[in-house]
């Protein structure tokens, strides 16, 4: 049986308060609620525009001018992300992390 949300939150609070060090590892989904697109989600940037080539660094080293030209031609992906970031407003998850940081917990 799944514990209730309240019980899970209480358990997490106990673990955090007993810890010496706390680090938050979050993914792109934290900002999705704020309108920032994820990379792999249903409407993700990589789904719509394709995943970046893992050999980009090698190609850059071989021909930086050509790499930059190709990068500039793919600005639709970057432009969509920049626009979303410019229009995003922090959500409750962001504020919760900030509160934990302000309290010296995170």
C-alpha positions as CSV (number, residue, x, y, z in Angstrom):
1,X,0.0,0.0,0.0
2,X,1.3,3.5,-0.9
3,X,1.9,5.9,1.9
4,X,-0.2,9.0,1.9
5,X,1.3,12.2,0.5
6,X,1.3,13.7,4.0
7,X,3.2,10.7,5.4
8,X,5.7,10.8,2.5
9,X,6.3,14.5,3.1
10,X,6.8,14.0,6.8
11,X,9.2,11.2,6.2
12,X,11.2,13.3,3.7
13,X,11.3,16.2,6.2
14,X,12.7,13.8,8.9
15,X,15.4,12.5,6.6
16,X,16.4,16.0,5.5
17,X,16.5,17.4,9.0
18,X,18.7,14.5,10.2
19,X,21.1,14.8,7.3
20,X,24.4,16.6,7.5
21,X,24.4,17.5,3.8
22,X,21.4,17.9,1.5
23,X,21.6,18.3,-2.3
24,X,18.7,18.7,-4.7
25,X,19.1,16.8,-7.9
26,X,16.2,17.9,-10.2
27,X,15.5,17.5,-13.9
28,X,14.0,19.6,-16.6
29,X,10.5,18.5,-15.3
30,X,10.8,20.9,-12.4
31,X,10.6,23.9,-14.8
32,X,8.0,22.3,-17.2
33,X,5.2,23.7,-14.9
34,X,6.7,27.1,-15.6
35,X,6.4,26.7,-19.4
36,X,10.1,25.7,-20.0
37,X,10.1,22.8,-22.4
38,X,11.8,19.6,-21.4
39,X,14.2,17.8,-23.8
40,X,12.7,14.3,-23.9
41,X,9.1,14.9,-22.9
42,X,6.1,14.6,-25.3
43,X,6.6,18.1,-26.6
44,X,10.3,18.1,-25.7
45,X,12.9,20.0,-27.7
46,X,14.7,16.9,-28.8
47,X,11.5,15.2,-29.8
48,X,10.6,18.1,-32.0
49,X,14.0,19.1,-33.3
50,X,16.1,16.0,-32.8
51,X,18.8,15.1,-30.2
52,X,22.1,16.9,-30.4
53,X,24.9,15.0,-32.1
54,X,27.3,13.6,-29.5
55,X,30.1,14.2,-31.9
56,X,29.6,18.0,-31.9
57,X,32.7,18.7,-29.9
58,X,34.8,16.7,-32.3
59,X,33.3,18.5,-35.3
60,X,33.8,21.8,-33.6
61,X,37.5,21.0,-33.2
62,X,37.8,19.9,-36.8
63,X,36.2,23.0,-38.3
64,X,35.0,25.7,-35.8
65,X,33.6,28.0,-38.6
66,X,31.5,25.2,-40.1
67,X,30.3,24.1,-36.7
68,X,29.2,27.6,-35.8
69,X,27.4,28.1,-39.2
70,X,25.5,24.8,-38.7
71,X,24.7,25.9,-35.1
72,X,23.3,29.2,-36.3
73,X,21.1,27.4,-38.8
74,X,19.5,25.4,-36.0
75,X,18.5,28.5,-33.9
76,X,14.9,27.4,-33.9
77,X,15.6,25.0,-31.0
78,X,17.7,27.5,-29.1
79,X,15.2,30.3,-29.8
80,X,12.3,28.3,-28.5
81,X,14.2,27.6,-25.3
82,X,15.4,31.2,-24.8
83,X,11.8,32.5,-25.4
84,X,10.4,30.1,-22.9
85,X,13.1,31.0,-20.3
86,X,12.4,34.7,-20.8
87,X,8.7,34.2,-20.2
88,X,8.9,31.7,-17.4
89,X,7.8,32.4,-13.9
90,X,9.1,30.4,-10.9
91,X,6.7,27.7,-9.7
92,X,6.1,26.3,-6.2
93,X,8.9,23.7,-6.6
94,X,11.4,26.5,-7.3
95,X,10.2,28.5,-4.3
96,X,10.4,25.4,-2.1
97,X,14.1,24.8,-3.1
98,X,14.8,28.5,-2.5
99,X,13.2,28.3,1.0
100,X,15.3,25.3,1.8
101,X,18.4,27.2,0.7
102,X,17.4,30.3,2.7
103,X,17.0,28.1,5.8
104,X,20.5,26.7,5.4
105,X,19.2,23.2,4.7
106,X,20.1,22.9,1.0
